[in-house]
Amino acid sequence: TYSWVTGESFAYNNWNTGEPNNNNGTENCVVMFKNGKWNDGDAVNPYPCGFIYEFDANALEVSQYSTFGESEYYLYNKSVPFAIAEKYAEINGGIILNIGGAEEENVIYDMIAKTNGAVDRVWISLNDKENEGDFKWDNKEPLDYENWITGQPDDYNGVEDYTTLIYNSGWNDVKADYNETDKIGFVVKYSTD
């Protein structure tokens, strides 16, 4: 029996001919083909594809706000994959947080502290998705400051190309769809100049 993760009723479907067929008894998720038809798929060995992530962007509320230098920072207590956070920032004229030094990082730590434990880490826009071990900010600013947790970055299992800032600890490389905690938020940074 299929159900939506939101709990909404499963009243509509658009299965491809012969689907769902639970091939090999392992197909327990759904993919959509370019033609709009659905197929049951294997979550362990998925099709090469993207994803659709539905949430009400208008319902996102700023959890914390701060300024530093010529920037404004908006912290959102919404656990989403990096790509979703990045797209939200882009649509709204900002960027996902990049950090130029310890003083700026401390501003973010203060914002996280004010969430009273609702957030314990945030996405930052540092990644090595183009060249393993060569970390760069998404906006191409120079990487003049680093604050990795001891032993990081480690590219665990060969899939960690993105970075989170963990409250009062430092930076950790993680996979793009990191979801091992619901306490990950994101900070959108805007230039005020």
N, C-alpha and C positions, 0 to 999 in steps of 0.2 A: 504494500500500500504506500503510495506516495503522498507527501504532504509538504506544504510550504514551511520554511523555517520560521516564518512570522506567525504561524498558527492560523493564517487565513484559510478559508475553505478551498479545496482543490476542485473547483467547479468547471474550470476550462482546461482543455489540453489540446495539443496539436501534434500527436505522435506520428512519426513517419510510418509508412506501411510496414507491418510486421513487428512493430515496437509497442510497448516495451517487451523484450524477450528474455531479459536476465541471462544473457549468454554466460556460460560457465558458472552460473550461480553467484557472480561477483558484481553485477551491475546494479549499483544502488544510488546512483545520482543521475542527473539529467543534463544533457548538452543540447544546444540548439544549432542546427546547421544553417548555412547561409540562406537557404530557401525558407527558413522559419520553422521547419519541421523538427520535432524532438526525437532524441534517441536516448535510451538508458545507457549509461556508461560506467566504467570502472574508475572509482576515485583514486585508486592506487596507481593505475597506469592510464592517466587521462589523455584525451585527445589534445594535440597542440592547439590551444585556443586562449582567448581572453576570457573576460567575465563581465557580467552585468551586476552592478552593486546598487541596489535601490535603497535610498534613504531620502528623507525630506530635508533638503539643504536649508530650507527656510526655517526648519525647526531647530537647527543648530544654534545653540546659545553659547556666547562667550563665557567661559568659566572664569578666566582671569585676563586682566589687561595691564600692560605696563609700557613705559617708554624708556629709551636709553639712547643717548646721542641723537642721531637723526632718524631713529626708527621707532615704530610702534609695534607692539607684540600682542597678539590675541591668542590665548590658549583655549583650545576646544577639548572638552572631555568626551571625545567620541573615538572609540576604538575602530579604526578603519585601516585597510592596507595602505602602504605608502602611496601607491598610484592614485588612490581616491583623495587622500589628503593633498597631494600635489596638484591634482586637477581642481580641487576646491579653491586652493590658494590662487592658482592661475586665473580662474574664472573671476575671482574677486580682486584681481590686480596686485596680489602679493606673491610671496615665495614661501616655501617651507623653510623654516629656520636654518640659517647658517650662522656660525659663531666665529667672531673675529678675535676673541680674547677672553681671559678669565673673568674680567669685570662684566662683560656681556653675559657670559655663562651663568654668573651668580644672579643676574636679573631673572633668568629663566628658572634657576633653582628656587628663588623666592616665589615665583608664580606657582611652581609645582607644589611648594609647601602650603600655599594658601588654598589648595584644593582639599586639604584635610584627608589625604590618603586616597582620594578618588582617582588621582593620576600619580604614577610613580616613575613614568618615563615618557618621553616625547620623541617623535620622529625628527631627525635633522636631515638636511638635504645632501649629506656627504655620502658618496658611494664610489664603488670601483667596478661598476657594471660593464664598463667598456674595456678595462684592462686590470686583471686581478692584481691587487696590491697597490694600485695607483689611485688613491682616493682623491676625488675632486668634488667641489661644490657644484650643484646643478646649475647655478648662475655663473659659473666659470670664474668666480673670484678666487684669488690665490689662497692656498691653504697655509696660512701663516701661524696658526695656533692648532694644537692637537691636545686632547686630554683622554687618551684611551685608558680603560680599566686595565690593570695588569693582566697580561696574557692575551690582550685584544689588539688588533683584530686577528681572528683565528680562522676565518672562513670555514667554520664548522660544517662538515659534510659537503664542502665545496659549493655551498649555495648562499653564503652570506655576503651580499653585495651592498647592503643598505645599513644605515646607522641609527641607533637610538641614543639619546642622552638619558642616563638613569640618574634619578634624584640623588644628589650628594655623592655620586660615585664616579661618573665619567661616561665615556662612550663605549658602546658595544656594537659590533657588526652583527646583523641579523638578516634573515631572508625577507624579501619584499612583501610577502603576505604574512609576516610575523603576527601571530595571534595567541601566543602562549599566556597572555594576561589580558584582562579587560581593563587594565589600568594604564594602557598606553593612549596618550592623547597626541595632539599635534599643535604646533604653534605657527601661525601665519605672521610673517614679518612684512611690514610696509615701510617704505621710505617716506620720510616727512619732508624731504628737501624738494 
